[in-house]
Amino acid sequence: TADAVTGLGAALTAADLSATAEASGLDGGDGNDGLGVSGALSVASRATAVYTASSFTLAGVSAAQGTLGANAASWGLRGGTGANSLRLQSASAATVSAETAATLLSNTRVGLGAAVGGGAIAAVSRATGLEGGEGADDLRLLSALTVFARSELDLGGSQIAFAGAAAGEATGLVRATARGLNGAAGTTALFGQPQQNIGN
């Protein structure tokens, strides 16, 4: 909350005023991992951003990013790099959810440029039950799973200007992605039961 927010710089690497939330049930990270859940699993992340300043100016000759918004990501089991074995066999239904909400109050003025690499106002959420990552992975879903992602972006009566010949990305973006099993890169074996509820 402020009257005016300004980010300026000849080499501004990050003028990021976004809200970010991440959650993982089990995260193997680098290397070969064996991860399994046999009990209850509930993973949730939520990011909320409300902008009340009268004006935002994010401009830099070589700004890497100048973003407003919210980002949330949740994983039930996450393998990371390497050869991973992930197994979900819960006694009860497992749930993985990610939610975002970004709001610009009325009469907010936003200016992005002149060489902003990613000048976006965005609400992005991603929820994944089992994600293998890079490498040869074995993913086994042997119990019920509910995956949910939701994103909301309210621009109200804001005035938004994207300026700059070298702007890499100047967009308003709303995205919600929900996946039960995600093999990502590499050779992946997926085993899933039909008890998957995917929603966004």
PyMOL commands that place a pseudoatom at each C-alpha (Angstrom):
pseudoatom trace, name=CA, resn=THR, resi=1, chain=A, elem=C, hetatm=0, pos=[0.000, 0.000, 0.000]
pseudoatom trace, name=CA, resn=ALA, resi=2, chain=A, elem=C, hetatm=0, pos=[1.461, 3.358, -1.072]
pseudoatom trace, name=CA, resn=ASP, resi=3, chain=A, elem=C, hetatm=0, pos=[0.625, 6.461, -3.070]
pseudoatom trace, name=CA, resn=ALA, resi=4, chain=A, elem=C, hetatm=0, pos=[3.081, 5.562, -5.807]
pseudoatom trace, name=CA, resn=VAL, resi=5, chain=A, elem=C, hetatm=0, pos=[5.559, 2.744, -6.481]
pseudoatom trace, name=CA, resn=THR, resi=6, chain=A, elem=C, hetatm=0, pos=[8.423, 3.259, -8.930]
pseudoatom trace, name=CA, resn=GLY, resi=7, chain=A, elem=C, hetatm=0, pos=[11.125, 0.826, -10.046]
pseudoatom trace, name=CA, resn=LEU, resi=8, chain=A, elem=C, hetatm=0, pos=[13.887, 2.282, -12.231]
pseudoatom trace, name=CA, resn=GLY, resi=9, chain=A, elem=C, hetatm=0, pos=[17.375, 1.149, -13.186]
pseudoatom trace, name=CA, resn=ALA, resi=10, chain=A, elem=C, hetatm=0, pos=[19.782, 0.722, -16.045]
pseudoatom trace, name=CA, resn=ALA, resi=11, chain=A, elem=C, hetatm=0, pos=[20.343, -2.904, -15.037]
pseudoatom trace, name=CA, resn=LEU, resi=12, chain=A, elem=C, hetatm=0, pos=[17.254, -3.703, -13.010]
pseudoatom trace, name=CA, resn=THR, resi=13, chain=A, elem=C, hetatm=0, pos=[17.334, -7.497, -12.746]
pseudoatom trace, name=CA, resn=ALA, resi=14, chain=A, elem=C, hetatm=0, pos=[14.000, -7.846, -10.942]
pseudoatom trace, name=CA, resn=ALA, resi=15, chain=A, elem=C, hetatm=0, pos=[11.231, -5.379, -10.273]
pseudoatom trace, name=CA, resn=ASP, resi=16, chain=A, elem=C, hetatm=0, pos=[8.871, -8.061, -9.056]
pseudoatom trace, name=CA, resn=LEU, resi=17, chain=A, elem=C, hetatm=0, pos=[5.992, -7.111, -6.786]
pseudoatom trace, name=CA, resn=SER, resi=18, chain=A, elem=C, hetatm=0, pos=[4.096, -10.369, -7.131]
pseudoatom trace, name=CA, resn=ALA, resi=19, chain=A, elem=C, hetatm=0, pos=[2.959, -12.753, -4.390]
pseudoatom trace, name=CA, resn=THR, resi=20, chain=A, elem=C, hetatm=0, pos=[4.292, -16.324, -4.592]
pseudoatom trace, name=CA, resn=ALA, resi=21, chain=A, elem=C, hetatm=0, pos=[3.390, -19.491, -2.693]
pseudoatom trace, name=CA, resn=GLU, resi=22, chain=A, elem=C, hetatm=0, pos=[4.662, -23.061, -3.170]
pseudoatom trace, name=CA, resn=ALA, resi=23, chain=A, elem=C, hetatm=0, pos=[3.900, -26.280, -1.311]
pseudoatom trace, name=CA, resn=SER, resi=24, chain=A, elem=C, hetatm=0, pos=[5.093, -29.881, -1.698]
pseudoatom trace, name=CA, resn=GLY, resi=25, chain=A, elem=C, hetatm=0, pos=[4.058, -33.021, 0.151]
pseudoatom trace, name=CA, resn=LEU, resi=26, chain=A, elem=C, hetatm=0, pos=[7.370, -34.764, -0.616]
pseudoatom trace, name=CA, resn=ASP, resi=27, chain=A, elem=C, hetatm=0, pos=[10.141, -33.225, -2.736]
pseudoatom trace, name=CA, resn=GLY, resi=28, chain=A, elem=C, hetatm=0, pos=[13.113, -35.375, -3.706]
pseudoatom trace, name=CA, resn=GLY, resi=29, chain=A, elem=C, hetatm=0, pos=[15.244, -32.626, -5.270]
pseudoatom trace, name=CA, resn=ASP, resi=30, chain=A, elem=C, hetatm=0, pos=[18.372, -33.639, -7.200]
pseudoatom trace, name=CA, resn=GLY, resi=31, chain=A, elem=C, hetatm=0, pos=[19.464, -37.261, -7.503]
pseudoatom trace, name=CA, resn=ASN, resi=32, chain=A, elem=C, hetatm=0, pos=[17.674, -40.604, -7.643]
pseudoatom trace, name=CA, resn=ASP, resi=33, chain=A, elem=C, hetatm=0, pos=[14.799, -40.716, -5.188]
pseudoatom trace, name=CA, resn=GLY, resi=34, chain=A, elem=C, hetatm=0, pos=[12.198, -43.161, -3.961]
pseudoatom trace, name=CA, resn=LEU, resi=35, chain=A, elem=C, hetatm=0, pos=[9.190, -41.341, -2.483]
pseudoatom trace, name=CA, resn=GLY, resi=36, chain=A, elem=C, hetatm=0, pos=[5.996, -42.916, -1.244]
pseudoatom trace, name=CA, resn=VAL, resi=37, chain=A, elem=C, hetatm=0, pos=[2.892, -41.930, 0.699]
pseudoatom trace, name=CA, resn=SER, resi=38, chain=A, elem=C, hetatm=0, pos=[0.683, -44.551, 2.326]
pseudoatom trace, name=CA, resn=GLY, resi=39, chain=A, elem=C, hetatm=0, pos=[-1.202, -42.288, 4.735]
pseudoatom trace, name=CA, resn=ALA, resi=40, chain=A, elem=C, hetatm=0, pos=[-3.280, -39.157, 4.304]
pseudoatom trace, name=CA, resn=LEU, resi=41, chain=A, elem=C, hetatm=0, pos=[-1.994, -36.451, 1.948]
pseudoatom trace, name=CA, resn=SER, resi=42, chain=A, elem=C, hetatm=0, pos=[-3.314, -32.905, 1.635]
pseudoatom trace, name=CA, resn=VAL, resi=43, chain=A, elem=C, hetatm=0, pos=[-1.217, -30.179, 0.008]
pseudoatom trace, name=CA, resn=ALA, resi=44, chain=A, elem=C, hetatm=0, pos=[-2.443, -26.628, -0.636]
pseudoatom trace, name=CA, resn=SER, resi=45, chain=A, elem=C, hetatm=0, pos=[-0.922, -23.304, -1.643]
pseudoatom trace, name=CA, resn=ARG, resi=46, chain=A, elem=C, hetatm=0, pos=[-2.596, -19.920, -1.995]
pseudoatom trace, name=CA, resn=ALA, resi=47, chain=A, elem=C, hetatm=0, pos=[-1.162, -16.592, -3.104]
pseudoatom trace, name=CA, resn=THR, resi=48, chain=A, elem=C, hetatm=0, pos=[-3.137, -13.351, -2.833]
pseudoatom trace, name=CA, resn=ALA, resi=49, chain=A, elem=C, hetatm=0, pos=[-2.049, -9.903, -4.006]
pseudoatom trace, name=CA, resn=VAL, resi=50, chain=A, elem=C, hetatm=0, pos=[-4.052, -6.690, -3.613]
pseudoatom trace, name=CA, resn=TYR, resi=51, chain=A, elem=C, hetatm=0, pos=[-2.586, -3.482, -5.028]
pseudoatom trace, name=CA, resn=THR, resi=52, chain=A, elem=C, hetatm=0, pos=[-3.862, -0.222, -3.599]
pseudoatom trace, name=CA, resn=ALA, resi=53, chain=A, elem=C, hetatm=0, pos=[-1.207, 2.263, -4.711]
pseudoatom trace, name=CA, resn=SER, resi=54, chain=A, elem=C, hetatm=0, pos=[-2.446, 5.017, -6.988]
pseudoatom trace, name=CA, resn=SER, resi=55, chain=A, elem=C, hetatm=0, pos=[0.264, 4.263, -9.551]
pseudoatom trace, name=CA, resn=PHE, resi=56, chain=A, elem=C, hetatm=0, pos=[2.969, 1.710, -10.380]
pseudoatom trace, name=CA, resn=THR, resi=57, chain=A, elem=C, hetatm=0, pos=[5.830, 2.497, -12.753]
pseudoatom trace, name=CA, resn=LEU, resi=58, chain=A, elem=C, hetatm=0, pos=[8.193, -0.388, -13.467]
pseudoatom trace, name=CA, resn=ALA, resi=59, chain=A, elem=C, hetatm=0, pos=[10.707, 0.717, -16.060]
pseudoatom trace, name=CA, resn=GLY, resi=60, chain=A, elem=C, hetatm=0, pos=[14.370, -0.115, -16.679]
pseudoatom trace, name=CA, resn=VAL, resi=61, chain=A, elem=C, hetatm=0, pos=[16.746, -0.143, -19.589]
pseudoatom trace, name=CA, resn=SER, resi=62, chain=A, elem=C, hetatm=0, pos=[17.440, -3.851, -19.049]
pseudoatom trace, name=CA, resn=ALA, resi=63, chain=A, elem=C, hetatm=0, pos=[14.870, -4.971, -16.498]
pseudoatom trace, name=CA, resn=ALA, resi=64, chain=A, elem=C, hetatm=0, pos=[14.619, -8.763, -16.447]
pseudoatom trace, name=CA, resn=GLN, resi=65, chain=A, elem=C, hetatm=0, pos=[11.061, -8.698, -15.208]
pseudoatom trace, name=CA, resn=GLY, resi=66, chain=A, elem=C, hetatm=0, pos=[8.540, -6.222, -13.904]
pseudoatom trace, name=CA, resn=THR, resi=67, chain=A, elem=C, hetatm=0, pos=[5.474, -8.112, -12.796]
pseudoatom trace, name=CA, resn=LEU, resi=68, chain=A, elem=C, hetatm=0, pos=[2.373, -7.662, -10.706]
pseudoatom trace, name=CA, resn=GLY, resi=69, chain=A, elem=C, hetatm=0, pos=[0.126, -10.533, -9.693]
pseudoatom trace, name=CA, resn=ALA, resi=70, chain=A, elem=C, hetatm=0, pos=[0.087, -13.840, -7.851]
pseudoatom trace, name=CA, resn=ASN, resi=71, chain=A, elem=C, hetatm=0, pos=[1.651, -17.263, -8.459]
pseudoatom trace, name=CA, resn=ALA, resi=72, chain=A, elem=C, hetatm=0, pos=[0.895, -20.511, -6.607]
pseudoatom trace, name=CA, resn=ALA, resi=73, chain=A, elem=C, hetatm=0, pos=[2.141, -24.059, -7.189]
pseudoatom trace, name=CA, resn=SER, resi=74, chain=A, elem=C, hetatm=0, pos=[1.487, -27.321, -5.327]
pseudoatom trace, name=CA, resn=TRP, resi=75, chain=A, elem=C, hetatm=0, pos=[2.863, -30.815, -5.745]
pseudoatom trace, name=CA, resn=GLY, resi=76, chain=A, elem=C, hetatm=0, pos=[1.827, -33.978, -3.949]
pseudoatom trace, name=CA, resn=LEU, resi=77, chain=A, elem=C, hetatm=0, pos=[5.046, -35.878, -4.744]
pseudoatom trace, name=CA, resn=ARG, resi=78, chain=A, elem=C, hetatm=0, pos=[7.817, -34.196, -6.709]
pseudoatom trace, name=CA, resn=GLY, resi=79, chain=A, elem=C, hetatm=0, pos=[10.839, -36.086, -7.929]
pseudoatom trace, name=CA, resn=GLY, resi=80, chain=A, elem=C, hetatm=0, pos=[13.102, -33.383, -9.334]
pseudoatom trace, name=CA, resn=THR, resi=81, chain=A, elem=C, hetatm=0, pos=[16.091, -34.402, -11.454]
pseudoatom trace, name=CA, resn=GLY, resi=82, chain=A, elem=C, hetatm=0, pos=[17.384, -37.974, -11.671]
pseudoatom trace, name=CA, resn=ALA, resi=83, chain=A, elem=C, hetatm=0, pos=[15.655, -41.346, -11.873]
pseudoatom trace, name=CA, resn=ASN, resi=84, chain=A, elem=C, hetatm=0, pos=[12.751, -41.232, -9.421]
pseudoatom trace, name=CA, resn=SER, resi=85, chain=A, elem=C, hetatm=0, pos=[10.179, -43.686, -8.159]
pseudoatom trace, name=CA, resn=LEU, resi=86, chain=A, elem=C, hetatm=0, pos=[7.010, -42.024, -6.831]
pseudoatom trace, name=CA, resn=ARG, resi=87, chain=A, elem=C, hetatm=0, pos=[4.157, -43.993, -5.293]
pseudoatom trace, name=CA, resn=LEU, resi=88, chain=A, elem=C, hetatm=0, pos=[0.884, -42.674, -3.883]
pseudoatom trace, name=CA, resn=GLN, resi=89, chain=A, elem=C, hetatm=0, pos=[-1.254, -45.261, -2.111]
pseudoatom trace, name=CA, resn=SER, resi=90, chain=A, elem=C, hetatm=0, pos=[-3.256, -43.345, 0.484]
pseudoatom trace, name=CA, resn=ALA, resi=91, chain=A, elem=C, hetatm=0, pos=[-5.804, -44.935, 2.727]
pseudoatom trace, name=CA, resn=SER, resi=92, chain=A, elem=C, hetatm=0, pos=[-8.063, -41.934, 2.042]
pseudoatom trace, name=CA, resn=ALA, resi=93, chain=A, elem=C, hetatm=0, pos=[-8.460, -39.632, -0.935]
pseudoatom trace, name=CA, resn=ALA, resi=94, chain=A, elem=C, hetatm=0, pos=[-5.439, -37.373, -1.457]
pseudoatom trace, name=CA, resn=THR, resi=95, chain=A, elem=C, hetatm=0, pos=[-5.893, -33.707, -2.385]
pseudoatom trace, name=CA, resn=VAL, resi=96, chain=A, elem=C, hetatm=0, pos=[-3.554, -31.222, -4.054]
pseudoatom trace, name=CA, resn=SER, resi=97, chain=A, elem=C, hetatm=0, pos=[-4.697, -27.653, -4.716]
pseudoatom trace, name=CA, resn=ALA, resi=98, chain=A, elem=C, hetatm=0, pos=[-3.314, -24.281, -5.788]
pseudoatom trace, name=CA, resn=GLU, resi=99, chain=A, elem=C, hetatm=0, pos=[-5.206, -20.980, -5.819]
pseudoatom trace, name=CA, resn=THR, resi=100, chain=A, elem=C, hetatm=0, pos=[-4.318, -17.409, -6.746]
pseudoatom trace, name=CA, resn=ALA, resi=101, chain=A, elem=C, hetatm=0, pos=[-6.154, -14.102, -6.592]
pseudoatom trace, name=CA, resn=ALA, resi=102, chain=A, elem=C, hetatm=0, pos=[-4.758, -10.792, -7.815]
pseudoatom trace, name=CA, resn=THR, resi=103, chain=A, elem=C, hetatm=0, pos=[-6.660, -7.505, -7.541]
pseudoatom trace, name=CA, resn=LEU, resi=104, chain=A, elem=C, hetatm=0, pos=[-5.895, -3.996, -8.727]
pseudoatom trace, name=CA, resn=LEU, resi=105, chain=A, elem=C, hetatm=0, pos=[-8.238, -1.535, -7.103]
pseudoatom trace, name=CA, resn=SER, resi=106, chain=A, elem=C, hetatm=0, pos=[-10.084, 1.016, -9.227]
pseudoatom trace, name=CA, resn=ASN, resi=107, chain=A, elem=C, hetatm=0, pos=[-8.174, 3.976, -10.666]
pseudoatom trace, name=CA, resn=THR, resi=108, chain=A, elem=C, hetatm=0, pos=[-4.778, 2.309, -10.253]
pseudoatom trace, name=CA, resn=ARG, resi=109, chain=A, elem=C, hetatm=0, pos=[-2.421, 3.362, -13.058]
pseudoatom trace, name=CA, resn=VAL, resi=110, chain=A, elem=C, hetatm=0, pos=[0.210, 0.837, -14.173]
pseudoatom trace, name=CA, resn=GLY, resi=111, chain=A, elem=C, hetatm=0, pos=[3.068, 1.515, -16.585]
pseudoatom trace, name=CA, resn=LEU, resi=112, chain=A, elem=C, hetatm=0, pos=[5.458, -1.234, -17.709]
pseudoatom trace, name=CA, resn=GLY, resi=113, chain=A, elem=C, hetatm=0, pos=[8.452, -0.811, -20.078]
pseudoatom trace, name=CA, resn=ALA, resi=114, chain=A, elem=C, hetatm=0, pos=[10.739, 0.263, -21.675]
pseudoatom trace, name=CA, resn=ALA, resi=115, chain=A, elem=C, hetatm=0, pos=[12.758, -2.931, -21.998]
pseudoatom trace, name=CA, resn=VAL, resi=116, chain=A, elem=C, hetatm=0, pos=[11.016, -5.202, -19.506]
pseudoatom trace, name=CA, resn=GLY, resi=117, chain=A, elem=C, hetatm=0, pos=[11.682, -8.858, -20.238]
pseudoatom trace, name=CA, resn=GLY, resi=118, chain=A, elem=C, hetatm=0, pos=[8.440, -10.092, -18.683]
pseudoatom trace, name=CA, resn=GLY, resi=119, chain=A, elem=C, hetatm=0, pos=[6.041, -7.216, -18.140]
pseudoatom trace, name=CA, resn=ALA, resi=120, chain=A, elem=C, hetatm=0, pos=[2.922, -9.135, -17.184]
pseudoatom trace, name=CA, resn=ILE, resi=121, chain=A, elem=C, hetatm=0, pos=[0.026, -8.707, -14.801]
pseudoatom trace, name=CA, resn=ALA, resi=122, chain=A, elem=C, hetatm=0, pos=[-0.808, -12.310, -14.034]
pseudoatom trace, name=CA, resn=ALA, resi=123, chain=A, elem=C, hetatm=0, pos=[-2.618, -14.804, -11.855]
pseudoatom trace, name=CA, resn=VAL, resi=124, chain=A, elem=C, hetatm=0, pos=[-1.141, -18.267, -12.373]
pseudoatom trace, name=CA, resn=SER, resi=125, chain=A, elem=C, hetatm=0, pos=[-1.780, -21.488, -10.440]
pseudoatom trace, name=CA, resn=ARG, resi=126, chain=A, elem=C, hetatm=0, pos=[-0.507, -25.025, -11.006]
pseudoatom trace, name=CA, resn=ALA, resi=127, chain=A, elem=C, hetatm=0, pos=[-1.388, -28.172, -9.082]
pseudoatom trace, name=CA, resn=THR, resi=128, chain=A, elem=C, hetatm=0, pos=[0.169, -31.589, -9.775]
pseudoatom trace, name=CA, resn=GLY, resi=129, chain=A, elem=C, hetatm=0, pos=[-0.409, -34.881, -8.013]
pseudoatom trace, name=CA, resn=LEU, resi=130, chain=A, elem=C, hetatm=0, pos=[2.807, -36.697, -9.019]
pseudoatom trace, name=CA, resn=GLU, resi=131, chain=A, elem=C, hetatm=0, pos=[5.579, -35.045, -11.035]
pseudoatom trace, name=CA, resn=GLY, resi=132, chain=A, elem=C, hetatm=0, pos=[8.658, -36.944, -12.118]
pseudoatom trace, name=CA, resn=GLY, resi=133, chain=A, elem=C, hetatm=0, pos=[10.854, -34.139, -13.431]
pseudoatom trace, name=CA, resn=GLU, resi=134, chain=A, elem=C, hetatm=0, pos=[13.857, -34.824, -15.655]
pseudoatom trace, name=CA, resn=GLY, resi=135, chain=A, elem=C, hetatm=0, pos=[15.199, -38.367, -15.970]
pseudoatom trace, name=CA, resn=ALA, resi=136, chain=A, elem=C, hetatm=0, pos=[13.745, -41.866, -16.093]
pseudoatom trace, name=CA, resn=ASP, resi=137, chain=A, elem=C, hetatm=0, pos=[10.829, -41.945, -13.659]
pseudoatom trace, name=CA, resn=ASP, resi=138, chain=A, elem=C, hetatm=0, pos=[8.278, -44.448, -12.441]
pseudoatom trace, name=CA, resn=LEU, resi=139, chain=A, elem=C, hetatm=0, pos=[5.030, -42.832, -11.252]
pseudoatom trace, name=CA, resn=ARG, resi=140, chain=A, elem=C, hetatm=0, pos=[2.358, -44.963, -9.604]
pseudoatom trace, name=CA, resn=LEU, resi=141, chain=A, elem=C, hetatm=0, pos=[-1.028, -43.630, -8.563]
pseudoatom trace, name=CA, resn=LEU, resi=142, chain=A, elem=C, hetatm=0, pos=[-2.776, -46.395, -6.643]
pseudoatom trace, name=CA, resn=SER, resi=143, chain=A, elem=C, hetatm=0, pos=[-5.451, -44.486, -4.730]
pseudoatom trace, name=CA, resn=ALA, resi=144, chain=A, elem=C, hetatm=0, pos=[-8.011, -41.734, -5.204]
pseudoatom trace, name=CA, resn=LEU, resi=145, chain=A, elem=C, hetatm=0, pos=[-6.611, -38.290, -6.006]
pseudoatom trace, name=CA, resn=THR, resi=146, chain=A, elem=C, hetatm=0, pos=[-8.228, -34.868, -6.350]
pseudoatom trace, name=CA, resn=VAL, resi=147, chain=A, elem=C, hetatm=0, pos=[-6.245, -32.086, -8.045]
pseudoatom trace, name=CA, resn=PHE, resi=148, chain=A, elem=C, hetatm=0, pos=[-7.587, -28.531, -8.216]
pseudoatom trace, name=CA, resn=ALA, resi=149, chain=A, elem=C, hetatm=0, pos=[-6.258, -25.231, -9.570]
pseudoatom trace, name=CA, resn=ARG, resi=150, chain=A, elem=C, hetatm=0, pos=[-7.983, -21.848, -9.601]
pseudoatom trace, name=CA, resn=SER, resi=151, chain=A, elem=C, hetatm=0, pos=[-6.842, -18.368, -10.681]
pseudoatom trace, name=CA, resn=GLU, resi=152, chain=A, elem=C, hetatm=0, pos=[-8.613, -15.021, -10.464]
pseudoatom trace, name=CA, resn=LEU, resi=153, chain=A, elem=C, hetatm=0, pos=[-7.489, -11.639, -11.824]
pseudoatom trace, name=CA, resn=ASP, resi=154, chain=A, elem=C, hetatm=0, pos=[-9.542, -8.501, -11.138]
pseudoatom trace, name=CA, resn=LEU, resi=155, chain=A, elem=C, hetatm=0, pos=[-8.306, -5.383, -12.910]
pseudoatom trace, name=CA, resn=GLY, resi=156, chain=A, elem=C, hetatm=0, pos=[-11.220, -3.219, -11.766]
pseudoatom trace, name=CA, resn=GLY, resi=157, chain=A, elem=C, hetatm=0, pos=[-11.093, 0.171, -13.438]
pseudoatom trace, name=CA, resn=SER, resi=158, chain=A, elem=C, hetatm=0, pos=[-7.307, 0.252, -13.666]
pseudoatom trace, name=CA, resn=GLN, resi=159, chain=A, elem=C, hetatm=0, pos=[-5.426, 1.978, -16.444]
pseudoatom trace, name=CA, resn=ILE, resi=160, chain=A, elem=C, hetatm=0, pos=[-2.658, -0.219, -17.851]
pseudoatom trace, name=CA, resn=ALA, resi=161, chain=A, elem=C, hetatm=0, pos=[0.020, 0.846, -20.329]
pseudoatom trace, name=CA, resn=PHE, resi=162, chain=A, elem=C, hetatm=0, pos=[2.686, -1.439, -21.785]
pseudoatom trace, name=CA, resn=ALA, resi=163, chain=A, elem=C, hetatm=0, pos=[5.390, 0.591, -23.468]
pseudoatom trace, name=CA, resn=GLY, resi=164, chain=A, elem=C, hetatm=0, pos=[8.754, -0.210, -25.009]
pseudoatom trace, name=CA, resn=ALA, resi=165, chain=A, elem=C, hetatm=0, pos=[10.020, -1.501, -28.330]
pseudoatom trace, name=CA, resn=ALA, resi=166, chain=A, elem=C, hetatm=0, pos=[12.058, -4.140, -26.511]
pseudoatom trace, name=CA, resn=ALA, resi=167, chain=A, elem=C, hetatm=0, pos=[9.333, -5.469, -24.236]
pseudoatom trace, name=CA, resn=GLY, resi=168, chain=A, elem=C, hetatm=0, pos=[9.684, -9.269, -24.266]
pseudoatom trace, name=CA, resn=GLU, resi=169, chain=A, elem=C, hetatm=0, pos=[6.211, -10.012, -22.949]
pseudoatom trace, name=CA, resn=ALA, resi=170, chain=A, elem=C, hetatm=0, pos=[3.466, -7.487, -22.238]
pseudoatom trace, name=CA, resn=THR, resi=171, chain=A, elem=C, hetatm=0, pos=[0.336, -9.402, -21.339]
pseudoatom trace, name=CA, resn=GLY, resi=172, chain=A, elem=C, hetatm=0, pos=[-2.447, -9.775, -18.846]
pseudoatom trace, name=CA, resn=LEU, resi=173, chain=A, elem=C, hetatm=0, pos=[-2.511, -13.489, -18.061]
pseudoatom trace, name=CA, resn=VAL, resi=174, chain=A, elem=C, hetatm=0, pos=[-4.851, -15.803, -16.155]
pseudoatom trace, name=CA, resn=ARG, resi=175, chain=A, elem=C, hetatm=0, pos=[-3.905, -19.499, -16.104]
pseudoatom trace, name=CA, resn=ALA, resi=176, chain=A, elem=C, hetatm=0, pos=[-4.897, -22.512, -13.997]
pseudoatom trace, name=CA, resn=THR, resi=177, chain=A, elem=C, hetatm=0, pos=[-3.338, -25.932, -14.648]
pseudoatom trace, name=CA, resn=ALA, resi=178, chain=A, elem=C, hetatm=0, pos=[-4.238, -29.177, -12.862]
pseudoatom trace, name=CA, resn=ARG, resi=179, chain=A, elem=C, hetatm=0, pos=[-2.499, -32.510, -13.577]
pseudoatom trace, name=CA, resn=GLY, resi=180, chain=A, elem=C, hetatm=0, pos=[-2.810, -35.870, -11.898]
pseudoatom trace, name=CA, resn=LEU, resi=181, chain=A, elem=C, hetatm=0, pos=[0.428, -37.358, -13.292]
pseudoatom trace, name=CA, resn=ASN, resi=182, chain=A, elem=C, hetatm=0, pos=[3.137, -35.363, -15.028]
pseudoatom trace, name=CA, resn=GLY, resi=183, chain=A, elem=C, hetatm=0, pos=[6.134, -37.206, -16.390]
pseudoatom trace, name=CA, resn=ALA, resi=184, chain=A, elem=C, hetatm=0, pos=[7.921, -34.051, -17.638]
pseudoatom trace, name=CA, resn=ALA, resi=185, chain=A, elem=C, hetatm=0, pos=[11.150, -34.705, -19.573]
pseudoatom trace, name=CA, resn=GLY, resi=186, chain=A, elem=C, hetatm=0, pos=[12.720, -38.155, -19.822]
pseudoatom trace, name=CA, resn=THR, resi=187, chain=A, elem=C, hetatm=0, pos=[11.503, -41.727, -20.155]
pseudoatom trace, name=CA, resn=THR, resi=188, chain=A, elem=C, hetatm=0, pos=[8.528, -42.123, -17.865]
pseudoatom trace, name=CA, resn=ALA, resi=189, chain=A, elem=C, hetatm=0, pos=[6.322, -45.018, -16.850]
pseudoatom trace, name=CA, resn=LEU, resi=190, chain=A, elem=C, hetatm=0, pos=[2.891, -43.884, -15.613]
pseudoatom trace, name=CA, resn=PHE, resi=191, chain=A, elem=C, hetatm=0, pos=[0.464, -46.110, -13.765]
pseudoatom trace, name=CA, resn=GLY, resi=192, chain=A, elem=C, hetatm=0, pos=[-2.836, -44.550, -12.779]
pseudoatom trace, name=CA, resn=GLN, resi=193, chain=A, elem=C, hetatm=0, pos=[-6.166, -45.685, -11.447]
pseudoatom trace, name=CA, resn=PRO, resi=194, chain=A, elem=C, hetatm=0, pos=[-9.369, -44.118, -12.821]
pseudoatom trace, name=CA, resn=GLN, resi=195, chain=A, elem=C, hetatm=0, pos=[-10.102, -42.397, -9.495]
pseudoatom trace, name=CA, resn=GLN, resi=196, chain=A, elem=C, hetatm=0, pos=[-8.704, -39.017, -10.487]
pseudoatom trace, name=CA, resn=ASN, resi=197, chain=A, elem=C, hetatm=0, pos=[-10.691, -35.801, -10.077]
pseudoatom trace, name=CA, resn=ILE, resi=198, chain=A, elem=C, hetatm=0, pos=[-9.096, -32.964, -11.987]
pseudoatom trace, name=CA, resn=GLY, resi=199, chain=A, elem=C, hetatm=0, pos=[-10.609, -29.480, -11.916]
pseudoatom trace, name=CA, resn=ASN, resi=200, chain=A, elem=C, hetatm=0, pos=[-9.895, -25.813, -12.434]
for i in range(1, 200): cmd.bond("trace and resi %d" % i, "trace and resi %d" % (i + 1))
show_as sticks, trace
zoom trace
